[in-house]
C-alpha cells in the first residue's frame, strides 16, 4: 500500500510517523511545500524573541524521516489531485497513491492592503518568514492581528527592544480565545509592559517607496519600519475541490476523518469537524486537535476502525509574567443564550470566567493562578458534572467525610461556591 500525505505540518507528520510505527511495510510519501522538516509554528515567536534557539522549533529532524523509511519531498507544492486516476500533481511531478491524506493546513490570510509587498512586511506563520524577521534590523513594529500568534510576536519584538503597536479590527484582542472582559484585562497587562494596543481599528494602507515607512489606519498614521501580518489562516479549498472533495469552510470529513471521495482523508488545519462543546461544525487550527485527528486517520487507513469524537478549543498564552488560557466556547460565540450562566471570579491577577449551559460547563477563560486550574474544569466538562447540583449540595460536599467525589470539592473551591 502506498500512502501519500500532502502537508508536512503537525498533522501530516503525525500521520506519517504514526503509520510507520504501526506498519513497517507501508510505502509512505510526504509532500511538503516548505523546505524544512516538521516544526511547531507556535514556537516561532519565542525564537524571534530569543527565548529559545532555532533547533527547539523543530519537532523532527531529516534523519528521523530517513531512519523510519519515510520519503519526503521538500519545496514542492501540490497543484491538483486526480481522484479518478489516483494521482497527486505538482508543477514538475505526478505521484500515484493508494490512500491519500490531505493535511496541508492553511495559508496566511493576506488582506487587500496597498503596500503589502514592501520590504519590511513579514508573515507570522512560516519559518521562512520568521527567519527573515529574525535577521531584519528594525526599531518600530506594527503587528496586524491580535490572535495568540499576533500577541506573541508583539511580545517577542518588545523583548528585542522594538517599539511595538498591536492593531486589532475587532472590539477586543484575542477574540477567539476570550470574551471582552478578560481580554480587556490582558490588554491592560500588555500596555503596562510597553506595548501599544489599538482595537476597533482598521489598517487601510502601508506606506513606503521600497521599504515600509508607515501604516495608515482609519484613525491615524503610525510610523514604522517593520510589519507582522498575523491576520489568520485560510484553507486552500480549490485543491480539495480539484479531487471532487466536498468543502464548506474547510474540507468536510466524517467521524473517521474520511472525505466524501474514496481513499481520501483529511486532518489538521484544513479539516472541518464537529465542535464537541458547542455541537456545531468548526475549523479549529490547534495542535492538540491535529494530533488526535492524525491518530484516527492512521487507525482507519490500517483498517482498525476508530472514531473521532470531535474538536475543542484549548489554547494558552504566556507573555512577560502573565499566563492565560481558555477552553471550549466563549460567550461571544453563543447565539442562543437561553439556559446560559456566566460565573466570574477574581480580579486582574487571578481572573476566572466559567460558562454553563443548563448547569454543565461548556467553556472557561482564566488569567493568572486560575489558568493553572483549568484542567479541573475541563475534566468536569468531559464528565458532564452538574454545577447546579454541586452548588445545591455544597454544604454536604464540603464536609471532611463527604460521600461525594473529591473533584466536587475542588470544583467548588475553584468556583468559590
N, C-alpha and C positions, 0 to 999 in steps of 0.2 A: 504494500500500500504506500502511495506517495501522497504526503500531506504538504500543501503549500500554504504558508502563512503570510498574508500581506500586512506588514507592520512589525516593527521590532521594538515597540514600546513595552510597558509593563505587561499588558495583556498578551501580546504576541509572543514575547519571550517566555512567559509562564506557560503558554500552550506548548511551545517547542520543548522546553526542558521538562515539563510535566509528561509529555508524550514519551520522551526518551527514558525517563525514569521508570515508566511502566512497561515500555516495549522497546527492546533493543534492535528490532528488525525494521521498524517503520522508517521509510525514507522521508526525511524532513528538510524542507527548504524554506528559509525565511527571506523575504524580500523587504529591504529597508530603503526608504527614500533618503535617509540620512547616512552619514559616513562614520558612525560610531557603534560600538556595542551598546546594549541596552543601558540606559541611565534613568535616574529618578528626577523628573522635572521639578519636583518640589524642593530639591536641594539647590537649584540654580541660584536663587537669591543669596543663599548662605555662602556660596562660592564667590559671588561678586563682592559680598561684604567681608570676605576674607575670614569668615568664621570657620570654614572647612577648606581643605585642599581639593584640587580638581579630582584626584583619584577617588575621593569619597563619593563623588557624583555617580560613578559607575556601579551598576548592580552586578554585571558580569564583565569579564574580560574576553578578548578574542580567543584566547587559549581555552576558555570554558566551552565555547562552541565546538572547537576542534576536538577536545577531549571527549565530548558527548556525540561526536559524529553528526553534528547539525550543520548543514550547509547554509551559509548566509551570504547574500549578495547585497553589498552596500551601494548607496548612491545611485539607486535605480528605481525611479518612480513608476508605479503601475498606472497605466493609462486606460485600460479597458479589460473586461473579462468576457469571454465567450463561454457561457454556461452549457451550450449545446455541444461544442467541441471540447469543453472542459480544459480551456487554456487561459492563462493569465498573460496579458500583453504589456510590455514596456515599449519604449521608443526603439530599443535595439534587440530585444529578445522576446521569445514566446515560450512560456513554461507550462507544460501539461500538469494536471493534477488528478488525483482520485477523490480527495477530500480537500476543500478549500476553507480557510479561516480568514475572515475579514477582521483585522484588528489594527487598522491603520489610524485610529484616533481621530483627531481633528486638526484643522489648520487655524492659525491665529486669525481672528476676525479683524479685518483692516477696514475701518470706516472711510468713507469717501471724503477725505480731508485734503485740501490743496497743500502741497509741500511734504506729503507723507514720505516721499522718496529722497528727501535731502539727507546729506551726511549728518550723522548725529542722532538719527531716529533708529531705535532698536526694538525688536520684538522681545516679548518676555516669556517665550515658550520654548525655544530651541537652544541647544547647547552651542550651536554655531553663533547665534546672535549674542548669547551670553559671553562667549569668548571674545567677541568683538567689543562688547561693552567693557569687559574687564581690561582691555588694552587701551580703551578710549581715555583721553585726558579731558575732563570737563570739570566744571565747578558749580553750574546751576542746572538742576534737572527738574523736568516735569514728568510725572507719571500719570498716564491717562488710563483710568480704570482702577477701582478700589476693591476688587476681589482679593482673595488671600494672596495671590501672586503679586498684584499691584502694591498692596501694603508691604509685603516682604521686600520687594525691590526698593520701595521708598526708604525703608529702614536700612537696607544694605548700602544704598548710596549715601545716606546720612552718616553711616559708620565710616564711609570713605571721605567724609568731610565735605560732601556736596551740600549746597543749599537746595532743599527739596520742596516741591509743591505737588500735592496729590489732588487730582481732579476727578470728581465723580458726577455723572449725569443724574443719577437717582437722588432721592431726598436724603439718603444716608449711606455711609460706607459699608462694605461687606454685606450687600443687600440680600444675597442668597443664604448667608450664614446666620444673620442676626436681624432681629426687629429693630425699630428705630431707637428705643430706649437704651438697650445695651450697646448698640452701635454708636450712639452719641457719647457714651462713656469712653469707648475705645478711641473715638475721635479726639476727645479731650486729652487722653493719655498720649496720643501721637503728638498733638500740638505742644504738650508740656515737655516733650523731648525734641522740640525744634522743627517738626515737620508741619508745613502749612497745609491745611486740609480745606478744600473747596467742594461743597456739594451743591446739587441743583444747578450745575454749570456745564455748558456745552462748548467743546472745542470746535471752532469754526475753520481756522486756518493755521498753518505752520509757516512762519516767515523765514526767509533766508535766500541768498543767491545760490550758493552751492552747499553751504552748511547751515544748520539750524541757528537762528538768532533770536526767535521769539515765538510764543504761542498766543494766538488771538482767540479769546472765548467770547461768549455772548455778553460778558460783563467787564472784561478787562484785557490788558496786554501784559504778558509775563515774559520778561527777558530770560533766555536760557540758551544753553549750548548742547543739551542732552535731553532726549525724549524717550521714554519707555512706553511702548504700547502694550498695555495689559487689559485689552478690550474683549477678552473672552475667546471662545473657540467655536468654530463651525465645522460641521461634518460634511465631507465631500459625498453628497448623496448621488451625484452623477456617476461615480464609479460603480456603486452598487446597482444603480439602475441599468448600467450597460449589461449587467448579467441578469436583468429582469427580476432583481431582488426588490421586494416591497420596502418602501421607506415612508416615514412620516416626518417627525422632527429629526430622526436618525434611522438606522437600519432596524426594521421590526424583526423580532425573534420570538420564538415560543419559550416555554419553560425549560427546554433542553438546549437553548441557545441556537436553535436551527432557524434559518430563514425560510421563506416560502419556496425556495429553489433547492431541489435535492442536492445533498452533499456540500452545501454551503452553510457555514456557521458564521456568527459574528459575536464579538465580545469586546469589552473595554469601552473607550470613549465614543466609539462610533455606533454603539448599540443602544436601542431604546427598550427599556424593560419596565417591569411593574415596580412602583414605589410601594414597598411593603408597609410603610407607615400611613401614607395618605390614600392608598388603594387607587392610584391612578398611574398612567404611563409617564415615564420620566427619562431624562438623559442626564445621569449624574456622572460627571467625569472625575471620579475619585478612585484612588489606588486600591482601596480595600474591595470595592465592587469589581474592579478589573481582575483582581487576583481570584476572587470567588467565581466569577464567570468563566475565566480560563480553565479552572479546575473542572467545571461542568462540561465544557467543550471537550476536554481530554477524555473524560469518562464516556461521553456519548460517541465520540469517534471510535473508541475502542470497544464499543458495544456494551459497556457497563452502564446501562440506563440510569441517569441521575437527573434530578430536577433542581432548577434554580428557584429559590423561594421568592426572590425579589431584591431590589436595591434599596439602600437607605443612605441618607446623608449623615456623614460624620466627618467633621473637619476641625483641625486645631490651628491656632495661630499663636506665634510667640514673638514678641518684639520688646527690646530693652528688658525691663523687669516684669512685663505683663504677659500672662498666659491666659488664653481664652479658648473656648471650644463650644461646639454645638452639634446636636444630632437631631434626626427626624425632621419634622416640618416646622416652619416658622409661622407665627400668627399672620404675617403678611400674605402667605400663600394660601390661606384658608378662605374660600369664598363664602361658604355657609358656616356661620359661627354659632348656630344653634347647638346647645349642649357643650359649648366650649368654655372652659375655665382657665384663667391665667393666674398662676401663683408667682409673685415677685418677692424675692427676699434679699436683704443685704444692701450694700452701698457700693461705691465705685471700686474699692479694692477687693471686694468679695461679693459679687452680684450673681444671683441665680434667677432665671425665669424657667418655669415648667408649664407646659401647655397640656391640658387634659381635654379629652373628649369623652363625655359620659363617664367621667371618673378615671379613664385609662390614659396613661402617658402616651402622647404622640410626638413630643418634641421637647427639647430643653436647650437653654443657652446659658453659658456661665463665664464669669470673668474672675480671675484670681484663685483663691483657695478652693472655691466651689467647683472650678473646672476639673480639679483632680478627683472629684467625687462623682463625675458623670456616669462612670461605669455602673454605679448603684442604680441610677435612674434608667440606664439602658437595659439593665437586667430586668428591672420591673416592667419596662415596656414589652420585652420579649415574653415575659411570663404573664402579661395582661393583668397585673396586680391592680386592684380597685382602690384608688386613693381615697375615695369617699368612704369605703368600708374601713380602711385603716384609720381615717380621721374619727369615724364614729366609735371605733373600739380602742382609741389611743390610750386611754387610761389603763385598760387591761393589758394592752401590748407593752406598755412601758414598765410593767412590774418585772421584778427580777425572775420570778418563777412563771412568767407568761407562757401559755401554751402555743402562742402564735410564733411563726418563723422569725428568726433573729433579724432577717433582712427587713422586716417591717419596722423594727426599731430604728435601724439605720436610715430607712426612708423617712420616718417621722422626724428624726433628728435633723436630717438634711433640709426637710421642708418646714422645720420648726412648727410641727403640728401641736 
